[in-house]
């Protein structure tokens, strides 16, 4: 247990003999043990000391173990600390109640030294592995942000500054067509920067809504009759801009009332068609279809582009752009996560089926009214 020796363990137990025996045993095993004689003191010590593991009795005066666990899980500081119940009870209902609140394990009194140490070892090693994985994902996210955000902001800004400076300095010697082309480049760069800013603000707004039940309820109260013509025009215009109108085939069937605002539905389709056009080669087919099944509207986007691995799909998140060093691409990686948030906040689901170098199928399922 060398890797976990020295870790801090909080024991919350009202029986002084059991409490002191556990503390002595843990100290001998080179753990840093701290103890509380009741639930209230245990909560105070947990917030103050932030231990690596908490062992807590169930039946205690003032505040029982269930109440302690519930309070810990509601506090962001202590929410992820591994928690082991210490109980004389072995009733299945007690186990179920504790696990339902988020307990990680149980020790039933009386227990042996080996049982106690094995439980501690398993919980701490599991938490250590989780922390390592979280740190790895955090490092990957930092790397994604480092590569994507400066690129997304600096590139259009450089275009705006460069062309506007050239216009100011050389306007007397420039041809009318040259001035027009520079103005067009300035507009396109500004439009790209504006789109990134709008997506960033929308992502922040959706993350805020996701933690507020009242806002979620308000969001889900909106409804739209699936606007076939408007969405068809949107997709065709997007394809026309990049010269791929012949690549896109649209089949919208069985329009219905959907539990989502019109603007949000447009945003979902806009981001998904942008991804299809961005990550597939010109001349390859893109299929967009809709159907109603079991009181849900299902919208499907299929392209024969680069594809994603199962691992990349699982890691889908804001600012992630996979293989950016291999494939230069525009975009902050916000598009798909915005779609995912929008769909899930409206009670729907997003499913992605893909293989690297093969077709990608993205399916949005939204509840009908």
N, C-alpha and C positions, 0 to 999 in steps of 0.2 A: 504493500500500500504506500510505497515511497512517494508516488506522484501526488497523493492526496493528504499525506501527513502535514500537520501544521495548519490545516484548514479550520475555520471557525465554526463551531457547532453550538447552537442554542438549545438548551433543554428546558422545556416548560412542564413542570411537574409539581403538584401540591404535596405529594408525599416526600418528606424530607429525606427519608432513608433511601428511597429509590433514586431521588434526585442526586444526592451526594455520591451514591455508588456509581451512577452513570458518569458523573463528572470525574471521579477518581479514575475510573477505567479508561476514559478518553484521554485524560492527561498522561497516563502511563503509555498510551499508544501514540503519544506525540501530537494529539489534536489540541487546539485551543478551545477549551470548553467554557461556556458561560451559562448561567442558570437563572431561571425565574420561578418564583413560587406560586404564581397564579397567571391567568390569561391576560389580565391587563398589564402586568409587569412584562409579560412575554412580548406583547405588542410594542411596548415602549422600547425594549431592548432590541427587538427586530429592526425597528426603524432607525435606531441610533447606531447599532453595531453592524447591521446588514450581514448576517452570518451566511456561511456557505450551505448550511443545512439546518433545519429545525426539526427537533423531535418533541412532540407535544402530547400530553395526556388528553384523553377525551373528557372524562368526568372531573371537573374542577369547579370550585366556588367562584363567584363573581362573574367569570366568563368561561364558558366551556370550550373544548377544543374546536368544535364546529364553528363557533362564533369567531374564534381566533383565526382560523383558516380563511373564513369568509372575508374578514377585515384585511388580512394579509394580501389576498388576491385582488382586492379593490384598490390597494395602494401600489402605484407604479414602482416604487422603490423596492418593495418586497414581493411583488406579484410572481416573479419567476424563481423564487428560492425553493429548492426541493423541500418537501414537507412530509414527515413520517408521523403517523398517529401511533400513540402508545396507549393500549387499552386492555382492560380485563375482559371486555366483551368479545364474543366471537360470532354474534348474530349477523347473518348476511345483510340485513337491512342497515345495520350500523356501517358495514363495509361500503355498501352501495351509497349511503348518504355522504360518507367522507370522500369517496372517489368522485361523486357528483360535484362536490365543491372544489375539487382539484387536488386532492391528496395524492402523493406519489407512491406511498406504501403504508403498510401496517405492521406493527409488532404487537403480538398478543402476550400479555403477562400471564404467567411468568416466562421469561425468555433467558436464553443462555448468553454468555459473553460472545461466543462465536456467531450466534444469530444476530446479535446487535451489530457486531463489527462487519459481518457480511452484508447486512442491510445498508449500513452506512457506506461501505465500499461501493456497492452497486449504484446507489443513488448519486454519490459524488462523481464516480467515473462517468456515469451517463450524462450528468450535468456538465462535466468537463468537455465531453465530446460535443455536446450541444453548443457550448460556448466557443469551442474551436471552429465549428461550422459557421456560427453566426459571425465570428471575426473574419473568417474567410470571405463570406458573402459581403460583409461590410467593406472589406478591402477591394473586392471586385466592383462594388458600387462606386467607391471612391475613384477607382480607375476609369470606370465608365463616365462618371461626371467630369473627371479631368480631361478626358478625350473629347466628349461630345459638347458640353456647354460652352467652353471657350471657342470651339469651332463654329457652333451655331450662332454665336453673338459676334465674333470677330470677323468672320467672312463677309456677311452682309454689310457690317459697319465699314469695313475696308472699302467695299465697293461704293458705298454712299459717299464716304469722305474723298476717295480717290477721284471719282468722276466729277463730283461737285467742285473739287479744287481745280481740276483741269478745265472745267467750264469757266470758272472765274478768271483763270489766268490766260486762257487761249481763246476766249469767246470771239474776239475780233477776227481771228484767222481761221475759225472753224467753218466748215460747210454746214448748211442747214440740216442735211441728212445726218451728219456726224453729231450735231447737237441733239437731234431727235433720238439717235441710238444711245447716246450717253444718258439722256433723261429717262429713256426706257430702262436702262440698266439700274439707274438710281431707284426708279419705281419698283422694279423687281426685287432689288435688295431690301428696300424698305418693307415691301410686302412680306418677304420671307421673315424678316425680323419681327414684324407685327404678328404674323402667324405663330411664331415661337412664343412671343409674349402672351398671346391669347391662350395658347395651350397651357403654358406654365400657370397662369392665373386660374384657368378652369380646373387643372389638376389640384391646385391648392384648395379651391372651393369644394371639390368633390371629396377630398380627404377630410375636410371639416364637416361636411354633411354626414359622412359615414359614421361619425361619433355622436350624432344627434338624432335620436329616434323621432322627434317631432319634425325635423327637416326631411328625414327619409319618408315619413308619412305624407308630408306635403308634396314631395316629389312624385310619389306613387299615385297621388290623386289626379294627376293630369292624364288626359287621353287624347289620342289623335287617330283619325281615320287614315289608314295607310295611304299616303299621297303618291300613287303610282306615277303619274305624269311628272310631278316635280322631282321625284327621286331619280326617275329615268333621265330627265334633263341634266340633273346634277352629275350623274355618272358619265353621261356622254360628253358633257363640257369638260370634265376632268381629263377624259381620254383624248379629246380634241386638242387640248393645250399641249400635250406631249406627242401629238401625231399618231395616236394609237386607236382612233375611233373604230378601225376595222377589226381590232383584236378583241373588242369587248362585245359579249352577247348577254342580253338581259331578258329574263323571263319572270315577271312578277305576276303571280296567280293569287286568286282568292283574297282580295283586299279585305281588311277587317279593322275594327276599332282596337287600338293597342294602348296599353297603360303606360304612355310616355308622351312628353310634350313634343310637338312637331320639331322644334329647334334641336332638341336632344337626339331625336331619331335621325335628322339630317346630319348631325355631327358624327354619329356612329358610322353611317354609310360613307360619309366624306373621308374619314380616316381609313376605313377599310379599303376603299377603292384606291386611295393614295398609296397604301402599302402594296397593293397588287401591281400597280403601275410602276412603282419605284423598284420593287424587288423581282421583277420578271423582265425578260428580254423582249424588245420590240419584235413583233411577228408571232409571238406565242399567245395562245388564247387565254382570255379571262372570262369566266362565267359568273354571272350574278343572278340569283333566283330567290324566290320567296314562296312559301307554302304555309298553310294553316294545318296544324296537327295537335289534337288533344287540347284545344283551347289555347294554343300558343302560336304566335307568328314565328316562323323560322326563316331567317335570311342567311343565304349561303354564298360565300365568295370562294371561287376556286381559281388558282393560277398555277402555271408551270414554271415557277421561279426558283430561287435559290433554296428555299425550304429551311426548316429548323429541325434540330435534333430534339428528342424527348427531354433532355436535360435543359436545353435552352428554353423550351416551352414552360417547364416548371419554374424557371428563374425569371419569367416574364415580369418586368417591373419598370418603373420610371427611370429614364436616363440610360437604359440598357440598350446597347447596340452591339450585337454579336458579330465577331470577326471584322470589326471596323478597320483594323490594320490591314486586312486583306482586301476588303471591298470598301472603297471610298463612297460615302453616301451622305446625303443631306438628311437632317432630322435629328431630334434630340432623344428619340426612343420613347417619347411621351404618348404617341398616338395609340398604340395597342393597349397600354395601361389605362388610358382615358376611356377607351371603348369598354374595357373590362369593368371599370368602376361604374360607368353609366349603366351598363346592362345589369350588373348585380344589384346596384342601388334601386333599380326598378323591378326587382324580383325575378330577373331573368338569369341566363347563364351564357357563358362564352366557351366554345369548344374549338380547339385547334388540333387538326390532324396533319402531320407533316413529316417529311423525311428530307435530309439534306440532298440537294440536287434533284429533287422530285417535286411533284405537285403539292401545294398547300391548300387545305380546305379549312376555312374559318366559318364557323356557324354560330349565329346569334339567335338565341331563343328568348322571346319576350312574351309576357302574358297578355292575352286578349281580354277585352272588357266583357 
